Amino acid sequence: MVGRDMNSTKDSVRVDIFGYEFSLFSDVDTETTKEIAHYVHSKMTDIHKQSASRDQMKIAVLSALNIAGELFEFKEKCTKHEQTISEMQERINTLTQKVDSILQH
């Protein structure tokens, strides 16, 4: 998300995450960048409320681990859905061949 390339927004987007202001360049639109920053901020706030630690680095790392965990769960679900779709496509192809065979006779 952060970085500058040919598809990135021309202007930086200013966001506040856990009391720190950042100027971000993103390859997504401004509103999406703000939503992502808000999501990270809310994750850090949640960890801060749940944790006895006030160490901001620890809060940031725990938040990153939580977000990465969500990403891995999502990827796993996507993989399972892709497998299901592939199996359904195979069944559709088999049924289509059977129907075609019957219609040709």
C-alpha positions as a Markdown table, in Angstrom:
| # | Residue | x | y | z |
|---|---|---|---|---|
| 1 | Met | 0.0 | 0.0 | 0.0 |
| 2 | Val | 2.6 | 2.5 | 0.9 |
| 3 | Gly | 5.0 | 3.6 | -1.8 |
| 4 | Arg | 5.0 | 5.5 | -5.0 |
| 5 | Asp | 4.5 | 3.9 | -8.4 |
| 6 | Met | 2.8 | 4.8 | -11.6 |
| 7 | Asn | -0.6 | 3.7 | -10.3 |
| 8 | Ser | -0.3 | 5.5 | -6.9 |
| 9 | Thr | -2.3 | 8.6 | -6.0 |
| 10 | Lys | -0.6 | 11.8 | -7.0 |
| 11 | Asp | -1.1 | 13.4 | -3.6 |
| 12 | Ser | -0.3 | 12.0 | -0.2 |
| 13 | Val | -3.1 | 11.1 | 2.1 |
| 14 | Arg | -2.7 | 12.3 | 5.7 |
| 15 | Val | -3.9 | 9.8 | 8.3 |
| 16 | Asp | -3.7 | 9.4 | 12.1 |
| 17 | Ile | -2.9 | 6.0 | 13.5 |
| 18 | Phe | -2.7 | 5.6 | 17.2 |
| 19 | Gly | -1.7 | 9.2 | 17.8 |
| 20 | Tyr | 0.9 | 9.4 | 15.0 |
| 21 | Glu | 0.3 | 11.3 | 11.7 |
| 22 | Phe | 1.4 | 9.7 | 8.5 |
| 23 | Ser | 1.5 | 11.0 | 4.9 |
| 24 | Leu | 0.9 | 8.0 | 2.7 |
| 25 | Phe | 1.1 | 7.4 | -1.0 |
| 26 | Ser | -1.0 | 4.5 | -2.1 |
| 27 | Asp | -1.9 | 2.4 | -5.1 |
| 28 | Val | -5.6 | 2.6 | -4.1 |
| 29 | Asp | -7.9 | 5.6 | -3.9 |
| 30 | Thr | -7.8 | 8.1 | -1.0 |
| 31 | Glu | -11.0 | 6.8 | 0.7 |
| 32 | Thr | -9.7 | 3.2 | 0.7 |
| 33 | Thr | -6.4 | 4.4 | 2.1 |
| 34 | Lys | -8.2 | 6.2 | 4.9 |
| 35 | Glu | -10.4 | 3.1 | 5.6 |
| 36 | Ile | -7.3 | 1.0 | 5.9 |
| 37 | Ala | -5.6 | 3.4 | 8.2 |
| 38 | His | -8.7 | 3.6 | 10.3 |
| 39 | Tyr | -8.8 | -0.2 | 10.5 |
| 40 | Val | -5.2 | -0.3 | 11.7 |
| 41 | His | -5.9 | 2.4 | 14.2 |
| 42 | Ser | -8.9 | 0.5 | 15.6 |
| 43 | Lys | -6.9 | -2.7 | 15.8 |
| 44 | Met | -4.1 | -0.9 | 17.8 |
| 45 | Thr | -6.7 | 0.7 | 20.0 |
| 46 | Asp | -8.3 | -2.7 | 20.7 |
| 47 | Ile | -5.0 | -4.2 | 21.6 |
| 48 | His | -4.1 | -1.2 | 23.7 |
| 49 | Lys | -7.4 | -1.7 | 25.7 |
| 50 | Gln | -6.9 | -5.5 | 26.1 |
| 51 | Ser | -3.2 | -5.4 | 26.9 |
| 52 | Ala | -1.5 | -4.5 | 30.2 |
| 53 | Ser | 1.4 | -3.3 | 28.1 |
| 54 | Arg | 1.7 | 0.4 | 27.2 |
| 55 | Asp | 4.7 | -0.3 | 24.9 |
| 56 | Gln | 3.6 | 1.2 | 21.6 |
| 57 | Met | 6.0 | -1.1 | 19.6 |
| 58 | Lys | 4.5 | -4.2 | 21.3 |
| 59 | Ile | 1.0 | -2.9 | 20.6 |
| 60 | Ala | 1.9 | -2.3 | 16.9 |
| 61 | Val | 3.5 | -5.8 | 16.5 |
| 62 | Leu | 0.5 | -7.5 | 18.2 |
| 63 | Ser | -1.8 | -5.6 | 16.0 |
| 64 | Ala | 0.2 | -6.5 | 12.9 |
| 65 | Leu | 0.0 | -10.2 | 14.0 |
| 66 | Asn | -3.7 | -10.0 | 14.5 |
| 67 | Ile | -4.2 | -8.4 | 11.0 |
| 68 | Ala | -1.9 | -11.0 | 9.5 |
| 69 | Gly | -3.9 | -13.8 | 11.2 |
| 70 | Glu | -7.1 | -12.4 | 9.6 |
| 71 | Leu | -5.4 | -12.3 | 6.2 |
| 72 | Phe | -4.3 | -15.9 | 6.5 |
| 73 | Glu | -7.8 | -17.0 | 7.5 |
| 74 | Phe | -9.2 | -15.1 | 4.5 |
| 75 | Lys | -6.6 | -16.7 | 2.2 |
| 76 | Glu | -7.5 | -20.2 | 3.5 |
| 77 | Lys | -11.2 | -19.6 | 3.0 |
| 78 | Cys | -10.5 | -18.3 | -0.6 |
| 79 | Thr | -8.4 | -21.4 | -1.3 |
| 80 | Lys | -11.3 | -23.7 | -0.1 |
| 81 | His | -13.8 | -21.7 | -2.2 |
| 82 | Glu | -11.5 | -22.0 | -5.2 |
| 83 | Gln | -11.3 | -25.8 | -4.7 |
| 84 | Thr | -15.1 | -26.0 | -4.4 |
| 85 | Ile | -15.6 | -23.9 | -7.6 |
| 86 | Ser | -13.1 | -26.1 | -9.4 |
| 87 | Glu | -14.9 | -29.3 | -8.3 |
| 88 | Met | -18.2 | -27.8 | -9.4 |
| 89 | Gln | -16.8 | -26.8 | -12.8 |
| 90 | Glu | -15.6 | -30.4 | -13.3 |
| 91 | Arg | -19.0 | -31.7 | -12.4 |
| 92 | Ile | -20.6 | -29.2 | -14.8 |
| 93 | Asn | -18.2 | -30.2 | -17.6 |
| 94 | Thr | -19.0 | -33.9 | -17.0 |
| 95 | Leu | -22.8 | -33.3 | -17.0 |
| 96 | Thr | -22.5 | -31.1 | -20.1 |
| 97 | Gln | -20.6 | -33.9 | -21.9 |
| 98 | Lys | -23.3 | -36.4 | -20.9 |
| 99 | Val | -26.1 | -34.1 | -22.1 |
| 100 | Asp | -24.3 | -33.5 | -25.3 |
| 101 | Ser | -23.7 | -37.2 | -25.8 |
| 102 | Ile | -27.4 | -37.9 | -25.2 |
| 103 | Leu | -28.5 | -35.2 | -27.6 |
| 104 | Gln | -26.3 | -36.4 | -30.3 |
| 105 | His | -27.8 | -39.9 | -30.3 |
